[in-house]
Amino acid sequence: MKSKFLIPLLAVIFTTAMSFTTARTVVNPDFDFISTDAGVVRISEMQCGAGTLNCRVQLEPNGTEYQVFDDEDLTVAKNTNNPNPIELF
């Protein structure tokens, strides 16, 4: 009798607990992100288009090129067909 009650109860508890362990990537449509020496920097949304190359930006002339990401965790990289970085200076 106890197992008929206990097993469904444990299933509900474990299901609820597992829902909090799911990783979620939040993509902000207004901003993109780059990783610099100073840390993760938020930039305006870049119109990279689609393609197989990594979308990159430069913050100053002849400066470092930074890969552009859609999320602050730097897991969703943006792609482009343009081999040249987008100049933000």
Rosetta constraint file for C-alpha pairs under 8 A:
AtomPair CA 1 CA 5 HARMONIC 6.94 0.50
AtomPair CA 2 CA 6 HARMONIC 5.94 0.50
AtomPair CA 3 CA 7 HARMONIC 5.76 0.50
AtomPair CA 4 CA 8 HARMONIC 7.18 0.50
AtomPair CA 5 CA 9 HARMONIC 6.42 0.50
AtomPair CA 6 CA 10 HARMONIC 6.11 0.50
AtomPair CA 7 CA 11 HARMONIC 6.21 0.50
AtomPair CA 8 CA 12 HARMONIC 6.30 0.50
AtomPair CA 9 CA 13 HARMONIC 6.31 0.50
AtomPair CA 10 CA 14 HARMONIC 6.05 0.50
AtomPair CA 11 CA 15 HARMONIC 6.01 0.50
AtomPair CA 12 CA 16 HARMONIC 6.13 0.50
AtomPair CA 13 CA 17 HARMONIC 6.17 0.50
AtomPair CA 14 CA 18 HARMONIC 6.05 0.50
AtomPair CA 15 CA 19 HARMONIC 6.37 0.50
AtomPair CA 16 CA 20 HARMONIC 7.15 0.50
AtomPair CA 17 CA 21 HARMONIC 7.11 0.50
AtomPair CA 18 CA 22 HARMONIC 6.87 0.50
AtomPair CA 25 CA 71 HARMONIC 7.01 0.50
AtomPair CA 25 CA 73 HARMONIC 7.57 0.50
AtomPair CA 25 CA 75 HARMONIC 8.00 0.50
AtomPair CA 26 CA 71 HARMONIC 6.17 0.50
AtomPair CA 26 CA 72 HARMONIC 7.78 0.50
AtomPair CA 27 CA 70 HARMONIC 5.76 0.50
AtomPair CA 27 CA 71 HARMONIC 4.89 0.50
AtomPair CA 27 CA 72 HARMONIC 7.78 0.50
AtomPair CA 28 CA 32 HARMONIC 7.31 0.50
AtomPair CA 28 CA 70 HARMONIC 6.87 0.50
AtomPair CA 28 CA 71 HARMONIC 6.56 0.50
AtomPair CA 29 CA 45 HARMONIC 7.06 0.50
AtomPair CA 29 CA 70 HARMONIC 7.82 0.50
AtomPair CA 30 CA 44 HARMONIC 6.63 0.50
AtomPair CA 30 CA 45 HARMONIC 5.43 0.50
AtomPair CA 31 CA 42 HARMONIC 6.40 0.50
AtomPair CA 31 CA 43 HARMONIC 5.69 0.50
AtomPair CA 31 CA 44 HARMONIC 4.74 0.50
AtomPair CA 31 CA 45 HARMONIC 4.39 0.50
AtomPair CA 31 CA 46 HARMONIC 7.82 0.50
AtomPair CA 31 CA 70 HARMONIC 7.33 0.50
AtomPair CA 32 CA 42 HARMONIC 5.90 0.50
AtomPair CA 32 CA 43 HARMONIC 5.31 0.50
AtomPair CA 32 CA 44 HARMONIC 5.94 0.50
AtomPair CA 32 CA 45 HARMONIC 5.07 0.50
AtomPair CA 32 CA 46 HARMONIC 6.77 0.50
AtomPair CA 32 CA 68 HARMONIC 6.56 0.50
AtomPair CA 32 CA 69 HARMONIC 5.68 0.50
AtomPair CA 32 CA 70 HARMONIC 4.91 0.50
AtomPair CA 32 CA 71 HARMONIC 6.55 0.50
AtomPair CA 32 CA 72 HARMONIC 7.70 0.50
AtomPair CA 33 CA 40 HARMONIC 6.58 0.50
AtomPair CA 33 CA 41 HARMONIC 5.58 0.50
AtomPair CA 33 CA 42 HARMONIC 4.61 0.50
AtomPair CA 33 CA 43 HARMONIC 5.74 0.50
AtomPair CA 33 CA 68 HARMONIC 5.83 0.50
AtomPair CA 33 CA 69 HARMONIC 5.08 0.50
AtomPair CA 33 CA 70 HARMONIC 6.27 0.50
AtomPair CA 33 CA 71 HARMONIC 6.41 0.50
AtomPair CA 33 CA 72 HARMONIC 5.94 0.50
AtomPair CA 33 CA 74 HARMONIC 7.20 0.50
AtomPair CA 34 CA 40 HARMONIC 5.68 0.50
AtomPair CA 34 CA 41 HARMONIC 5.35 0.50
AtomPair CA 34 CA 42 HARMONIC 6.67 0.50
AtomPair CA 34 CA 43 HARMONIC 7.46 0.50
AtomPair CA 34 CA 66 HARMONIC 6.09 0.50
AtomPair CA 34 CA 67 HARMONIC 6.08 0.50
AtomPair CA 34 CA 68 HARMONIC 5.25 0.50
AtomPair CA 34 CA 69 HARMONIC 6.21 0.50
AtomPair CA 34 CA 74 HARMONIC 7.57 0.50
AtomPair CA 35 CA 39 HARMONIC 5.63 0.50
AtomPair CA 35 CA 40 HARMONIC 4.46 0.50
AtomPair CA 35 CA 41 HARMONIC 6.21 0.50
AtomPair CA 35 CA 66 HARMONIC 6.86 0.50
AtomPair CA 35 CA 67 HARMONIC 7.52 0.50
AtomPair CA 35 CA 74 HARMONIC 7.76 0.50
AtomPair CA 36 CA 40 HARMONIC 6.10 0.50
AtomPair CA 36 CA 41 HARMONIC 6.90 0.50
AtomPair CA 36 CA 66 HARMONIC 7.31 0.50
AtomPair CA 40 CA 72 HARMONIC 7.21 0.50
AtomPair CA 42 CA 72 HARMONIC 7.87 0.50
AtomPair CA 48 CA 55 HARMONIC 6.10 0.50
AtomPair CA 48 CA 78 HARMONIC 7.04 0.50
AtomPair CA 48 CA 79 HARMONIC 6.47 0.50
AtomPair CA 48 CA 80 HARMONIC 5.17 0.50
AtomPair CA 48 CA 82 HARMONIC 7.99 0.50
AtomPair CA 49 CA 79 HARMONIC 6.88 0.50
AtomPair CA 49 CA 80 HARMONIC 5.26 0.50
AtomPair CA 49 CA 81 HARMONIC 7.26 0.50
AtomPair CA 50 CA 79 HARMONIC 5.53 0.50
AtomPair CA 50 CA 80 HARMONIC 4.68 0.50
AtomPair CA 50 CA 81 HARMONIC 6.32 0.50
AtomPair CA 51 CA 79 HARMONIC 5.38 0.50
AtomPair CA 51 CA 80 HARMONIC 4.31 0.50
AtomPair CA 51 CA 81 HARMONIC 4.54 0.50
AtomPair CA 52 CA 79 HARMONIC 5.86 0.50
AtomPair CA 52 CA 80 HARMONIC 6.14 0.50
AtomPair CA 52 CA 81 HARMONIC 6.33 0.50
AtomPair CA 53 CA 79 HARMONIC 5.36 0.50
AtomPair CA 53 CA 80 HARMONIC 5.20 0.50
AtomPair CA 53 CA 81 HARMONIC 5.84 0.50
AtomPair CA 53 CA 82 HARMONIC 7.28 0.50
AtomPair CA 53 CA 83 HARMONIC 6.95 0.50
AtomPair CA 54 CA 67 HARMONIC 6.53 0.50
AtomPair CA 54 CA 68 HARMONIC 7.52 0.50
AtomPair CA 54 CA 77 HARMONIC 7.11 0.50
AtomPair CA 54 CA 78 HARMONIC 6.19 0.50
AtomPair CA 54 CA 79 HARMONIC 4.63 0.50
AtomPair CA 54 CA 80 HARMONIC 6.04 0.50
AtomPair CA 55 CA 67 HARMONIC 5.89 0.50
AtomPair CA 55 CA 68 HARMONIC 5.59 0.50
AtomPair CA 55 CA 77 HARMONIC 7.71 0.50
AtomPair CA 55 CA 78 HARMONIC 5.47 0.50
AtomPair CA 55 CA 79 HARMONIC 4.89 0.50
AtomPair CA 55 CA 80 HARMONIC 5.26 0.50
AtomPair CA 55 CA 82 HARMONIC 7.69 0.50
AtomPair CA 55 CA 85 HARMONIC 6.97 0.50
AtomPair CA 56 CA 65 HARMONIC 6.04 0.50
AtomPair CA 56 CA 66 HARMONIC 5.24 0.50
AtomPair CA 56 CA 67 HARMONIC 4.37 0.50
AtomPair CA 56 CA 68 HARMONIC 5.47 0.50
AtomPair CA 56 CA 84 HARMONIC 7.60 0.50
AtomPair CA 56 CA 85 HARMONIC 4.73 0.50
AtomPair CA 56 CA 86 HARMONIC 6.24 0.50
AtomPair CA 57 CA 65 HARMONIC 5.50 0.50
AtomPair CA 57 CA 66 HARMONIC 5.29 0.50
AtomPair CA 57 CA 67 HARMONIC 6.56 0.50
AtomPair CA 57 CA 68 HARMONIC 6.91 0.50
AtomPair CA 57 CA 85 HARMONIC 4.75 0.50
AtomPair CA 57 CA 86 HARMONIC 4.51 0.50
AtomPair CA 57 CA 87 HARMONIC 5.83 0.50
AtomPair CA 57 CA 88 HARMONIC 6.82 0.50
AtomPair CA 58 CA 62 HARMONIC 7.88 0.50
AtomPair CA 58 CA 63 HARMONIC 6.09 0.50
AtomPair CA 58 CA 64 HARMONIC 6.06 0.50
AtomPair CA 58 CA 65 HARMONIC 4.85 0.50
AtomPair CA 58 CA 66 HARMONIC 6.40 0.50
AtomPair CA 58 CA 85 HARMONIC 6.21 0.50
AtomPair CA 58 CA 86 HARMONIC 6.19 0.50
AtomPair CA 58 CA 87 HARMONIC 5.02 0.50
AtomPair CA 58 CA 88 HARMONIC 5.95 0.50
AtomPair CA 58 CA 89 HARMONIC 7.56 0.50
AtomPair CA 59 CA 63 HARMONIC 6.54 0.50
AtomPair CA 59 CA 64 HARMONIC 7.40 0.50
AtomPair CA 59 CA 65 HARMONIC 7.71 0.50
AtomPair CA 59 CA 87 HARMONIC 6.48 0.50
AtomPair CA 59 CA 88 HARMONIC 5.13 0.50
AtomPair CA 59 CA 89 HARMONIC 5.65 0.50
AtomPair CA 60 CA 64 HARMONIC 7.76 0.50
AtomPair CA 60 CA 87 HARMONIC 7.41 0.50
AtomPair CA 60 CA 88 HARMONIC 7.04 0.50
AtomPair CA 60 CA 89 HARMONIC 5.42 0.50
AtomPair CA 61 CA 87 HARMONIC 7.89 0.50
AtomPair CA 61 CA 89 HARMONIC 7.19 0.50
AtomPair CA 65 CA 85 HARMONIC 6.83 0.50
AtomPair CA 67 CA 77 HARMONIC 7.54 0.50
AtomPair CA 68 CA 77 HARMONIC 6.13 0.50
AtomPair CA 68 CA 78 HARMONIC 5.81 0.50
AtomPair CA 69 CA 74 HARMONIC 5.50 0.50
AtomPair CA 69 CA 75 HARMONIC 6.98 0.50
AtomPair CA 69 CA 76 HARMONIC 5.48 0.50
AtomPair CA 69 CA 77 HARMONIC 4.31 0.50
AtomPair CA 69 CA 78 HARMONIC 5.44 0.50
AtomPair CA 70 CA 74 HARMONIC 7.22 0.50
AtomPair CA 70 CA 75 HARMONIC 7.84 0.50
AtomPair CA 70 CA 76 HARMONIC 5.40 0.50
AtomPair CA 70 CA 77 HARMONIC 6.15 0.50
AtomPair CA 70 CA 78 HARMONIC 6.40 0.50
AtomPair CA 71 CA 75 HARMONIC 6.57 0.50
AtomPair CA 71 CA 76 HARMONIC 5.94 0.50
